[in-house]
Amino acid sequence: MTIFADPVHAREAVECLYRVQARHPFFLYGFVIMPDHCHFLVRVPAPQKISTIMNVFKSGMTFNLGIPKLWQSRYHIRSVKNMPEALRYVHLNPIKAGLSDSVTEYLWSSASGKWDITEWGD
């Protein structure tokens, strides 16, 4: 399902991510909303839990878009040692998928410069 190919749905994914961050604080270093999935590069300080953040995000999106069965029951998580390399990987996804020629041109990415993200030193 390419639910996020619709700009209204892609925007809601970004805005929902920020609403979740306001309720359950975490460091957001980068993201990309692809047509059929999302990539988030985050650091979750204790006592917050990534499972809580993902559950609130997924349930919020399901409710706000009114689309049942929007998500798979699981999500993939990886611990990264090289944050700049991981962020580069995330930002290159739209180019690899043929959605953009440049990381800064893809609107639904933190690389576009349109969205707020956490600075590395935070």
C-alpha positions as CSV (number, residue, x, y, z in Angstrom):
1,M,0.0,0.0,0.0
2,T,1.4,3.4,-1.0
3,I,-0.6,5.4,1.5
4,F,2.1,8.1,1.9
5,A,2.2,8.8,-1.8
6,D,-0.8,11.1,-1.0
7,P,0.8,14.4,0.2
8,V,-2.0,14.9,2.8
9,H,-1.1,11.5,4.4
10,A,2.7,12.2,4.2
11,R,2.2,15.5,5.9
12,E,0.1,13.9,8.6
13,A,2.9,11.4,9.2
14,V,5.4,14.2,9.8
15,E,3.0,16.2,12.0
16,C,2.1,13.1,14.0
17,L,5.7,12.3,14.6
18,Y,6.1,15.8,16.1
19,R,3.0,15.4,18.2
20,V,4.3,12.1,19.6
21,Q,7.7,13.8,20.3
22,A,5.9,16.5,22.3
23,R,4.1,13.9,24.5
24,H,6.9,11.3,24.7
25,P,10.2,13.3,24.3
26,F,12.9,11.8,22.2
27,F,15.7,13.1,20.0
28,L,14.8,13.2,16.3
29,Y,17.9,13.3,14.1
30,G,16.2,12.6,10.7
31,F,13.4,11.0,8.9
32,V,12.0,10.1,5.5
33,I,8.4,9.4,4.7
34,M,8.4,7.0,1.7
35,P,5.2,6.2,-0.2
36,D,4.9,2.8,1.6
37,H,7.0,3.1,4.8
38,C,8.8,5.5,7.1
39,H,12.4,5.8,8.3
40,F,13.1,7.5,11.6
41,L,16.6,8.1,13.2
42,V,16.0,8.8,16.8
43,R,17.5,8.5,20.3
44,V,15.1,7.6,23.0
45,P,16.3,8.7,26.5
46,A,15.1,6.8,29.6
47,P,12.5,6.4,30.9
48,Q,10.9,6.7,27.4
49,K,10.7,3.5,25.3
50,I,10.8,3.1,21.6
51,S,7.9,0.7,21.8
52,T,5.7,3.3,23.4
53,I,6.7,5.9,20.8
54,M,6.1,3.6,17.9
55,N,2.8,2.4,19.3
56,V,1.5,6.0,19.9
57,F,2.7,7.0,16.4
58,K,1.1,4.1,14.6
59,S,-2.2,4.3,16.5
60,G,-2.3,8.0,16.0
61,M,-1.9,7.7,12.3
62,T,-4.5,4.9,12.1
63,F,-7.0,7.1,14.0
64,N,-6.2,10.4,12.2
65,L,-6.3,8.9,8.7
66,G,-9.3,6.6,9.5
67,I,-7.6,3.7,7.7
68,P,-7.8,0.4,9.6
69,K,-5.0,-2.1,9.2
70,L,-2.6,0.7,8.1
71,W,0.4,-0.9,9.7
72,Q,2.1,-4.3,10.0
73,S,2.1,-5.5,13.6
74,R,5.9,-5.2,13.8
75,Y,8.5,-2.6,13.0
76,H,12.2,-2.9,12.4
77,I,14.7,-1.3,14.8
78,R,18.4,-1.0,14.5
79,S,21.0,0.4,16.9
80,V,23.5,2.4,15.0
81,K,27.1,3.2,15.8
82,N,27.7,5.8,13.1
83,M,24.9,8.4,13.2
84,P,26.1,10.4,10.2
85,E,26.2,7.3,8.1
86,A,22.8,6.2,9.3
87,L,21.3,9.6,8.5
88,R,22.9,9.5,5.0
89,Y,21.2,6.1,4.4
90,V,17.8,7.4,5.6
91,H,18.1,10.5,3.4
92,L,19.2,8.6,0.3
93,N,16.1,6.4,0.3
94,P,14.0,8.7,-2.0
95,I,16.9,8.9,-4.5
96,K,17.4,5.1,-4.5
97,A,13.6,4.7,-5.1
98,G,13.7,7.1,-8.0
99,L,11.4,9.6,-6.2
100,S,14.0,12.5,-6.3
101,D,17.3,13.5,-7.8
102,S,18.5,15.2,-4.6
103,V,18.0,14.6,-0.9
104,T,17.0,18.3,-0.5
105,E,14.3,18.1,-3.1
106,Y,12.3,15.4,-1.5
107,L,9.7,17.2,0.6
108,W,8.9,14.4,3.1
109,S,12.4,14.2,4.4
110,S,14.3,16.0,7.2
111,A,17.0,16.7,4.5
112,S,14.5,19.1,2.7
113,G,15.2,21.8,5.3
114,K,11.5,22.3,5.8
115,W,11.2,20.3,9.1
116,D,12.8,20.8,12.6
117,I,15.2,18.1,13.7
118,T,17.5,17.7,16.8
119,E,21.1,19.0,16.5
120,W,23.8,16.4,16.9
121,G,25.1,17.9,20.2
122,D,21.7,17.8,21.9
